[in-house]
């Protein structure tokens, strides 16, 4: 079959009218609202052939839904669909080869094929059914990627940890000194490299998989043709996320995300225990990728309890408009400014391509600094559903008017603090002076050249002047300072602020803000740099006036 390179601009956020696949996709006519794919049987070397047919969720059809990573949209090949050549990504072709039965047909729902991706009206309509599509599927098939020689090592480790879980009934902490006593491979074993490689597969970093796994009634995990257990995979991820061997590594971050997916799954199955807010979902999925950047937001809609309260999904809107409307919604629906903790410096300059207002989070740019607002503020809650009178938006949503006050300015800043690079136990680790020299760790503020002890910022008790305390509070301390700078204000106060804060930036408080913020004057208006921490700022009782963020 001839291999071609196809351009899929609609998946990159470009919009255009027309349905180029009118011969493949029969339009929906009520009550028809679902399209399924019938994968014809075949052997590994035979061409892939399938048929698309329309049906309705109300008819309770029997099918399996696929959760997978699209792959490179410019790396495509062709299959035969409804008797015609049809382009799909090479990654999807590999999945279909693994899922195809040799002797019987298989009914599947696959987003790239069962939704006419060039029909925006259909995409909008199908998005609102997504949670039902995955919930009503007989099974959700998680295809993590093709089989490799490392998968067998991962599968064996999963089985070992399953035994240890039954034995201890709790997490297993990976520490080189205790691996042997647990019957686990030594730190130098290829097994641990295989585990890192496995969790770095693209499936684990895709935005859509959160709702796909969370809404599934039954899950089946596959790596190539090898079957893995969801519970084993999640338990391993939770162990990795909390173990010193992986502290502050990308692998630990990915594993925390997988744990969050499982938490979403538990919340969907037990709604009485509370749901996650859209803001929390956006925060937890920030490191995930999406081919269409609007799906960084729309892909989370199926997890929100009352989707009717959200801005109506519309793929004809630009990415910038969707992001601005979402930020405005998060403010008006809660009456709070918590969304500002994810904006400003949270957009790393290397990925700042959307040219959004500074107060609007760029959800496709990942920031390692953990927001200072408490987790309790990220649970689902109801609000006023309209902006309080002291919060106003410009018609184009480029400006946000808030009641607040500039209370100080920044005189000097330290370098960005990165407590850990590598892990805490390896001889190859690189540990920041914050950890290595505790409690005497010092840093230099520029441009003044002042040298201060880092702990002076936190007003810590005397008990903090011990290595034992540091080890017990290591995770909390790391998450607080990671990716931030120490600041000295013009009034002499010490604080902690965003990595992009500079001397002469201002410190502001807003009436409805949970934390103070660093802002930068710009032609009579202000740009948000990010949230900050300054002792006693919460006690500010002075006058406030309108401040405009651009």
Secondary structure, 3 states (H helix, E strand, C coil): CCCCCCCCHHHHCCCCCCCCCCCCCCCCCCCCCEEEEEECCCCCCCCCEEEEEEECHHHCCCCEEEECCCCCCCCEEEEEECCEEEEEEHHHHHHHHHHCCCCCCEEEECHHHHCCCCCHHHHHHHHCCHHHHHHHCCEEEEECCCCCCCHHHHHHHHHHHHHHHHHHCCCCCCCCCCCCCCCCCCCCCHHHHHHHHHHCCHHHHECCHHHHHHCCCCEEEEECCEEECHHHHHHHHHHHHHCHHHCCCHHHHHHHHHHHHHHHHHHHHCHHHCCECHHHHHHHCCCCECCCCCHHHHCCHHHCCCHHHCCCCCCCCCHHHHHHHHHHHHHHCCCCCHHHHHCHHHCCHHHCCCCCCCCCCCCCCCCCCCCCCCHHHHECCCCCCCCCCCEEECCCCCCEEEEEEEEEEEEEECCCECCEECCCCCCCCEECHHHHCCCCCEEEEECCCEEEEHHHHCCCCHHHCCHHHHHHCHHHHHHHHCCEEEEEECCCCEEEEECCCCCCCEEEEECCCCCEEEEEEECCEEEEEEEEEECCHHHCCCCCEEEEEC
